[in-house]
């Protein structure tokens, strides 16, 4: 703001008048903060949902296990092992490995570990049988203690997988529990024929439970709660007690109970 003064002279009176003129201040220019505006980019669509591969893997495991143990239980002729090996390569081996890889995408670490491992077992077993029958490798009559070590290793691995099934459901628990018994009997079957027959019976039961579980999971995926085949989900007793305590506490604080207490 600036002030300008002017002097005026009138006749007879000599005085000074001050005239104040207001000049507005100059507008300061500031650098404007411009917020960049980006074009709207819609979020990417969710990844497609992968179907549950567990029934496929369980069917592959169960059917090939039953086929092999028909031979161990002396239900079929010894030459039936050639057919078992062929199906063991593709259905028991490749199909289980594919199911295990899909389980990784479904974030199911247990299923991925089990299916890929037993699929590799079937591939290795079938390859060894083929090479042994052609004379490239030693046959089962020569490798005795080595087969016992092989079955013991896979039995211990099955025991490790059996422990987590105690917190899953009774069907999975039965499959892996009978699988541990199967490998133990296979070790005895190397030295005793009766143990081999017993292993065949347990193996048929184990494979049958795998097929039952596969079909139960398949129906649950298709029909939801209307599935008629139960899996035998374990109930957390501590959770049941907490739920019952919460229900009793809520019932004690209900308006009807409080009104009766006030009247009393």
DOGU-953572 format. One record per residue: residue in three letters; z, y, x of N, C-alpha, C in turn. Coordinates in steps of 0.2 Angstrom, whole numbers, plus 2048, in hexadecimal, padded with zeros to 3 digits. Layout:
N
AlaZYXZYXZYX
...
END
This chain:
264
Unk8007FA804800800800800806804
Unk7FC80B8037FC8118077FD817802
Unk80081C8058028228017FE828804
Unk7FB82C8007F78328027FB8387FF
Unk7FB83E8037FF8448017FA84A801
Unk7FA84E7FB7F58537FA7FA85A7F9
Unk7F885F7FC7FB8667FB7F786A7F7
Unk7FB86D7F27F78727ED7FB8797EE
Unk7F887E7ED7FB8857ED7F98887E7
Unk7FE88B7E37FD88F7DD7FF8967DE
Unk7FC89A7DA7FE8A17DB8068A27D9
Unk8098A67DD8108A77DC8158A27DE
Unk81289C7DE8168967E08138927E6
Unk8178927EB81488E7F08188877F1
Unk8158827EE81987C7EE8148767F0
Unk8178717F281386B7F58148657F0
Unk80E8627EE80E85D7E980C8567ED
Unk80F8517EC80E84B7F080B8467EB
Unk8058447EC80283F7E88018397EB
Unk8048347E880582D7EA7FF8297E7
Unk7FB8267EB7F68227E97F781B7EC
Unk7F78167E77F880F7E87F280B7EA
Unk7F28087F07EC8047F27EF7FD7F3
Unk7EC7F97EF7EE7F27EF7ED7EE7F6
Unk7F17EA7F87F07E77FE7EA7E27FE
Unk7E77E18047E27DD8047E47D6803
Unk7E07D27FF7E17CB7FE7E07C7804
Unk7E57C48067E57BF80C7E17B980A
Unk7DD7B780E7D97B180D7DD7AB811
Unk7DE7A680D7E17A08107DC79A810
Unk7DD7968157D97908157DB78C810
Unk7D778A80B7D87868057D977F808
Unk7DE77C8057DF7748077DB770801
Unk7D576E8037D176A7FE7D37637FF
Unk7D57607F97D67597F97D07557F8
Unk7CE7517FD7C774E7FC7C87497F6
Unk7C37497F27C27457EC7BD73F7ED
Unk7C07397ED7BC7347EF7B97317E8
Unk7B472E7E87B172B7E27B57257E0
Unk7B67247DA7BB71E7D77B77177D9
Unk7BB7137DC7B870D7DE7BD7087DA
Unk7BA7047D67BE6FF7D27C06FA7D6
Unk7C66F77D57C96F17D97C56EB7D9
Unk7C56E77DE7C06E17DE7C36DC7D9
Unk7BE6D97D67C06D47D17C56CE7D4
Unk7C96CC7D07CD6C67D37C96C07D5
Unk7CB6BC7DA7C76B77DC7C76B17D6
Unk7C26AE7D67C26A97D17C76A37D1
Unk7CA6A17CC7CF69C7CC7CC6967CD
Unk7CF6927D27CD68C7D47D16867D0
Unk7CD6827CE7D067C7C97D56787CE
Unk7DA6767CA7DF6727CE7DC66B7D1
Unk7DC66B7D77D96657DA7DE65F7DB
Unk7E465F7D87E965A7D97E76547D5
Unk7E46547CF7E264E7CC7DC64A7D0
Unk7D864E7D37D264B7D77D56477DD
Unk7DA64A7E17DD6477E67E16417E5
Unk7E56427DF7E963C7DD7E56367DB
Unk7E06387D77DB6327D57D862E7DB
Unk7D66327E07D362F7E67D862B7EA
Unk7DE62E7EA7E362A7EE7E56247EA
Unk7E66257E37E961F7DF7E46197DF
Unk7DD61B7DE7D86167DD7D76127E3
Unk7D66157E97D56127EF7DB60E7F1
Unk7E16107F07E760D7F17E86067ED
Unk7E66067E77E66007E37E15FB7E5
Unk7DB5FE7E77D65F97E97D85F67F0
Unk7DB5F97F47DD5F67FB7E35F17F9
Unk7E75F37F57ED5EE7F47EC5E87EF
Unk7E65E97EC7E45E27E97E25DD7EE
Unk7E05DF7F37DE5DB7F97E55D87FC
Unk7EA5DD7FD7F05DB8007F45D67FC
Unk7F45D77F57F75D37F17F45CC7EF
Unk7EE5CB7F37EA5C57F27E85C47EB
Unk7E75CA7E77E35CA7E17DC5C97E2
Unk7D95CC7E77D25CB7E87D15C77EF
Unk7CB5C57F07C95C27F67CA5C77FC
Unk7CA5C48027CB5C88087C55CC80A
Unk7BF5CA8087B95CE8097B95D4805
Unk7BD5D58007BD5DB7FC7BF5E1800
Unk7C25E08067C35E680A7BD5EA80C
Unk7B75E680D7B15EA80E7AF5EF809
Unk7B05EE8037AF5F37FE7B45F87FE
Unk7BA5F67FF7C05FB7FF7BF600805
Unk7BC5FE80B7BB6028107B560780E
Unk7B060580B7AB60A8097AD60F804
Unk7B160D7FF7B46127FB7BA6167FE
Unk7BD6138037C26178077BF61D80B
Unk7B961C80D7B66218117B562780D
Unk7B26268077AF62C8037B562E7FE
Unk7B76297FA7BC62B7F47C362C7F7
Unk7C56287FB7CC6287FE7CC62D804
Unk7C762E8077C763380D7C463A80C
Unk7BD63A80A7BA64180A7BD644803
Unk7BD6417FE7C06447F87C76477F8
Unk7CB6437FB7D26457FC7D264B801
Unk7CE64B8067CE65180B7CB657807
Unk7C66568037C465C7FF7C965F7FB
Unk7CD65A7F77D265C7F37D86607F7
Unk7D965D7FD7DE6618017DC668803
Unk7D66698057D366F8077D4674801
Unk7D26727FB7D26767F57DA6787F3
Unk7DE6737F57E56757F47E867A7F8
Unk7E567B7FE7E66818027E56887FE
Unk7DF6887FB7DD68E7F77E168F7F1
Unk7E46897EF7E968A7E97F068C7EB
Unk7F168C7F17F768E7F47FC6887F3
Unk7FA6827F37FE67C7F27FF6797F9
Unk80367B7FD804678804805670804
Unk80A66E7FF80B6677FF8056637FD
Unk8026657F87FC6617F67F66617FC
Unk7F66677FF7F16678047F366380A
Unk7F966380C7FB65E8117FA657810
Unk7FC65580A7FC64E8087F564B807
Unk7F164F8047EA64D8037E664C809
Unk7E665280D7E26518137E564C818
Unk7EB64B8187EE64681D7EC63F81B
Unk7ED63D8147EB6368127E4635812
Unk7E063B8117D963A8117D7638818
Unk7DA63C81D7D863A8247DA633826
Unk7E06318237E262A8247DD625821
Unk7DA62681B7D56218197CF62281D
Unk7CD62781F7C76288247C862482A
Unk7CE62582D7D06218337D061A832
Unk7D361882D7D461182C7CD60D82A
Unk7C96118277C260E8257BE60D82B
Unk7BE61382F7BA6138367BD60D83A
Unk7C360C83B7C660783F7C460083D
Unk7C45FF8367C25F88337BA5F7835
Unk7B65FC8347AF5FB8357AE5FA83C
Unk7B15FD8417B05FC8487B35F684A
Unk7B85F48477BB5ED8497B75E7847
Unk7B45E88417B05E383E7A95E2842
Unk7A75E78457A15E78497A25E5851
Unk7A95E48527AA5E38597AB5E885E
Unk7AB5EE85C7AB5F48607B35F5862
Unk7B75F485D7BE5F585E7C25EE85D
Unk7C85EE85F7CC5E785E7CE5E7857
Unk7CE5E18547CF5E084D7D75DF84C
Unk7D95DE8467E05DE8447E35D8847
Unk7E05D38487E35CD84B7E55CE852
Unk7E25D38567E45D585D7E95DA85D
Unk7E85DF8597ED5E58587F25E3853
Unk7F85E18557FE5DF8518035E5851
Unk8065E685780B5EB8588095F2857
Unk8025F38587FF5F98577FF5FB850
Unk7FD5F684C7FD5F78458045F9842
Unk8095F58448105F78428125FE844
Unk81060084A81160784C80D60C847
Unk80760A84680360E84180660F83A
Unk80860983780B60A83181260D831
Unk81660C83681C60F83781C617837
Unk81761983B81562083B814623835
Unk80F62083180D62382A813622825
Unk81761D82681D61C822822622823
Unk82362482982762982A824630828
Unk81E63182981B63782681B63781E
Unk81A63181B81B631814822633812
Unk82763081682E632814830639815
Unk82C63D81A82D64481A82A648814
Unk82564581182264880B826646805
Unk82964080582D63E7FF8336437FE
Unk83664680383C64A80283A6507FE
Unk8356547FF8346597FA8326577F3
Unk8306517F282E64F7EB83564E7E7
Unk83B64E7EA84164E7E78426547E3
Unk83F6597E483F6607E18396617DC
Unk83465C7DC82E65D7D882F65A7D1
Unk82D6547D182E6507CA82E6497CC
Unk8306457C783163E7C882B63A7CA
Unk82563C7C781F6397C981D6397D0
Unk81D63F7D381C6407DA82163C7DE
Unk82763D7DC82D6397E082C6327E0
Unk82962F7DA8286287DA8226267DF
Unk81D62A7DF8176297E38196287EA
Unk81C62D7ED81E62D7F48236297F6
Unk8286277F182D6237F282A61C7F3
Unk82661A7EE8236137EF81E6137F5
Unk81B6187F78176187FD81B617803
Unk82161A80482561880A82661180A
Unk82860E80482A606804823602805
Unk81D60580381760180581660180C
Unk81760681081660681781B60181A
Unk8216018188265FD81B8245F681A
Unk8215F481481F5ED8128195EB816
Unk8155F081780F5EF81B8115ED822
Unk8165F08258185EE82C81A5E782C
Unk81E5E58278205DE82681B5D9825
Unk8165DC8218105D881F80C5D6825
Unk80C5D982B8095D783180C5D1834
Unk8125CF8338155C98358175C4830
Unk8165C68298185C18248135C281E
Unk8105BD81C80C5BE81680F5C0810
Unk8155BE80F8185BF80881A5C7808
Unk81B5CA80E81C5D180E8165D580D
Unk8105D280F80A5D580D8085D5806
Unk80A5CF8038095CF7FB80D5D47F8
Unk8145D47FA8185D97F78165E07F8
Unk8135E27FE8105E87FF80A5EA7FA
Unk8065E47F98015E57F48035E77ED
Unk8095E47EB80B5E57E480E5ED7E4
Unk8125EF7E98145F57EA80F5FA7EA
Unk8095F97EE8045FD7EE8005FE7E8
Unk7FF5F97E47FC5F97DD8005FE7D9
Unk8075FD7D980B6027D580B6097D8
Unk80B60A7DE80A6117E18036147DF
Unk7FE6107DF7F76137DD7F76147D6
Unk7FA6107D27FB6117CB7FF6177C9
Unk8046187CC80861E7CB8046257CD
Unk8006247D27FC62A7D47F662B7CF
Unk7F36267CC7EE6277C77F262A7C0
Unk7F86277BF7FB62A7B97FD6317BA
Unk7FF6337C080163A7C17FA63F7C1
Unk7F563C7C47EF6407C47EC6417BC
Unk7ED63C7B87EB63D7B17EF6417AD
Unk7F66417AF7FB6457AC7F964D7AE
Unk7F864E7B47F76557B67F06577B3
Unk7EB6537B37E56547B07E56567A8
Unk7E96537A47EA65479D7EF65B79D
Unk7F365C7A17F76627A17F36687A2
Unk7EE6677A77E966D7A87E566E7A2
Unk7E366979F7DE66A7997E266C792
Unk7E86697917EB66978B7F266D78B
Unk7F466F7917FA67379280066F790
Unk80467278C80B66E78A809669785
Unk80366878280266277E80065C781
Unk80165C7887FF65678C80565078A
Unk80264A78880764578680A64178C
Unk80864279280B63F79880F64379C
Unk81664179C81B6457A081A6447A7
Unk81C6497AB81D6487B28246477B5
Unk8296487B08306477B283264C7B6
Unk8326537B48346587B883C6587B9
Unk83E6597BF8456597C084865F7BE
Unk84E65E7BB8526647B88576667BD
Unk85766D7BE85C66F7C38636707BF
Unk86866C7C086E66C7BD8726727BD
Unk8726757C387567C7C48726817BF
Unk86B6817BF8686867BB86A6847B3
Unk86A67E7B186C67C7AA87367F7A9
Unk87867E7AE87F6817AD87F6887AC
Unk87B68C7B087B6937B08786957A9
Unk8726927A786F6947A187469379B
Unk87868D79B87D68C796882691796
Unk88569379C88A69879C88869E79A
Unk8816A079B87F6A779887E6A6791
Unk87C6A178E87C6A07878826A0784
Unk88769D78788E69E7848916A5784
Unk88F6A878A8926AF78A88E6B4785
Unk8886B37848846B777F8876B5778
Unk8886AF77788B6AD7708926B076F
Unk8966B177589D6B377489C6BB773
Unk8976BE7758966C57748926C776E
Unk8906C276A88C6C47648906C875F
Unk88D6CC75A8916D07568956CC751
Unk8936C674F8976C274A89D6C074D
Unk89D6BE7538A36BB7568A86C1758
Unk8A56C775A8A96CD75B8AD6CF754
Unk8A96CF74F8AC6D17488B16CD746
Unk8B16C67478B66C27468BC6C374A
Unk8BB6C47508C16C67558C46CC752
Unk8C16D17508C46D874E8C86D7748
Unk8C56D37438C96D173D8CF6CD73E
Unk8CF6C97438D56C57458DA6C9748
END
